[in-house]
Every structure is written in structure tokens, then in C-alpha cells.
Amino acid sequence: MSPQTQTAHIPGHQVPDRVDAWILGSSVASLASAVHLISDANVPASQIHILESRNTPGDGIISTGDPLDGYDHRPGCMPSFNDACMKRLLALVPSAIGSGRTVLQDMNELCASYHHEDVPGTHILIQGDHGPVNLDTRKLGLDLNDRMDLMVLILRRERSLFRKRINELFRDEVRNLNTNQPLDCTKYNQFESIVTPTIVYLKSQGVDFRLNTKIRDIVTRLDSGTVSISGICALRDGVEEIITVSPKDIVIISLGSTTSGSSSGTNKDPPLKMTKIGRFGSIWQRKTRVSAIRITSALASPSPGWNPLL
């Protein structure tokens, strides 16, 4: 089943065939961007380029390990499945286990089977006094204090919440409360059941994956007060190259890998602290620092008609 879609017009561009899209990083968000550029914006797949520093696409969230030493699964790095955007994406990606089906259909069918079969779910282990012990997941729901906080929030006037951030009112875990079995929504782990079919689909459409490509810098141009990207400095297989970006092209930059700086612990030792900035963290820091310098300079000696909010 494929949902009916309407073509999304690319702002400032009338002919998608003449647009090249440069996507930096191969995270789930990056892969989703490529899927929607094909299905919604009608950008030819061959003109969509995904640049990834690793030798395998997927943002490094693939599970690793073996039966002897155990497996390293990264559930916290996986996408959230409790919103309409993710469901629409999965409805566009063909299933890896059957023709004419989608990944979303596979997931819905699997979740429906849980109501008819006694299927054991994923267990969560924590470190106990004498080794790993199974965590009682019934304690992970809303407690009395959480329920009282929700009631207080409901009774407050919207004006009093105007400047409040979500993280000032809720813990990070609140976003997963309405997720049905987040670790058991796929037959295999999420990388194999969701990320891999998405990559296979994009490759079959002809998307250009450029692996072993590290982004060194982004070159920008300033034209009539508007900043745009004119080039991408990259290191591909150890060779420096500059990718020219035309004014009509699209550049999508990942906010960074969910696994940046992460490390694995053991039953005896905690994971190491983050010691380095993520792949795109340094680029974001450099660009925001340069922008801050420009704004400070402009505020010191503003040109006629300059507006820092534009």
C-alpha cells in the first residue's frame, strides 16, 4: 500500500531536474530527507548525493558483537516511532521481506501479532549488587508525582507557560511514554528492519552514496545580505576535494550523529566520557562562531538598512 502524495514545490526552484541535493551525513534524518526529495519533490535520485565519513551508511547505529561476547545494541540512538512523520516515512519504504509491502505494514502486522501470541519482550538489565539483574519495567511508567505535575500543567493558563521549555516541565523519558514496545516493534533490530531497507531502497533508486568522505568545511557566499553555500570542502578516501554548489542546489546538513563521542561499557566498568566533538559538531561551532563575529561587527558599525533579525 502506497499513500497518495502531492508534489512539494522546492522554494525558489521551478525545475527539480536541474537541482542537485547534497546531504551531509547518513543518519535516519538524512535518509528520510532523501526519500522525501524523491517522493515529494520529484528530485531525480541520481542528483541526490549523501556524503558519509564512515565506510557504511546509517550513522554508525548498526549493532555489533557476537554470540560469545554479547552484542552492543544502541536503542537510545534509534529514531522515535511515535509521530506521524516517521509513520509516513516507513509507509514509503518498501519491505525487505515481501514485495508490494512497506516497512510500516511489517511493523503494524508484527505489533498486532503480540496481542494473540505470548511473545517475550526485550529485557532491560541493570547492575545489581551481585551482577546484572532484570529491571521491573512496570516502574518506568507515570508515578503519582508525574500525574500531579500533569494536572498542574493542565490547570495553568497558557500565558504563564509562554517562555517555558519542555525540558523544564518533563523529563526526557516523557517522549517515549506513548510508544508501544519501542524495542520490540520490529522483527529484527531497528537497524536491520528499518535503516537497512531505507538504504537499499535509496540505492535501488540511484541515490549517490559517497562513503569515506569527511566534511572539512563549508564555503559560503554573501549576496545582497543573503548567505548561501557555494562549496563543500571534503576529504574523500584521503584525497582533498571541493564540491561546487550552485545557487539552485539544496544542502542539508545533519545536526550530528547520535553516536558521536559514545563508547560502550561493561558489566563492571562504565563507558568512557565523551572526549571528542562529533563529526559535524566542529563545523557547526565554526559556522556559528563566524556568524556571531559578523553580527557583533555589524552591530558595532551597522550599514544602512541592516537588520540582524533578517
Steps between C-alpha positions, in 0.01 A plus 500: 500500500645834399339822630396766254743789500507846352807652345674745733631802313861590575517865613675709239533213254255418225676204339599216738695332217759778523547477876778311675445417866803460725424321827781499754477191717296181468296511819134397501410867450733519200361182347146629559592824321610301197179294497283813511707680237422210266134443590384854578730737310563279194875557517671230288666246729827521307521868596474428871844460657549366854847563644601271787832485685464130582534213255140394566191724491266519795667739746686224685196372689547145371511237775833328552623194688485122492325214686803442724571850630150639454355772282519876526156636413436876509127548567551858616642589158203362312224724359175559681198317358225705663434770242321532168816604313677174579192298407477675166867435432464129577194488274721613210779246553448156342515199728812286500304178550219522246422666170218754486526566872646784705706508817205657683275208404759257634517685831123529540454133422764402754350721773155354431636148544613585855135513607445140392829338596692472823815664364772587753613859473844652528639494852685794654790409727658724761803446720405341831705424810603161366480552124241597238135477606178536304332841537131506585366708210174563685688769692576691181152645458348815650523515879275705727725806487500490119121484493474794739741702286284430194188616684675822608610558141146448367357750750755773427422781257675485168640851546691388811674227296608730217873495574520151649710233331375143474799371696407734787171315542572141397783255517655375177323165536156658453534486121497118513198453724255447214730267308378142476790267574772722347761224504265235363323683218709327232576136429874560517687794649401842370810541285434180306123548481481875429832663414626225269178483288512880466861487378419215260203696363705817444778306329249324275364841398851616408592729790871586501659378825851639549655306786834565673434870441578729791369856492777745583324832449210676331563799274234771503424800282336828598275651236276801573496417869412133442747229600500181293732203455734507201724203570570199720858418596534125543762231547399194298714187537779725625483735201397864541218622278273801476143437392351798319145583609295709259241753622214271394628200695384375840735429792371310803738472795444250778499639851749227585513131565304357791805284569757783497750455780312200639675196641390167644532384858500155655328335794790621713615826345295801383549642150772758452408868508461681169844624397443642153254708306272321256557494126298813429538661842820680402339633181196630687724661762717663235205634302312630803818664628557672165135611489527639853811697401319641196199603706721661765693687232179614331354619829816701564477673161166417337447573136188693389193279505677208673271293720654224720167317509484448123 
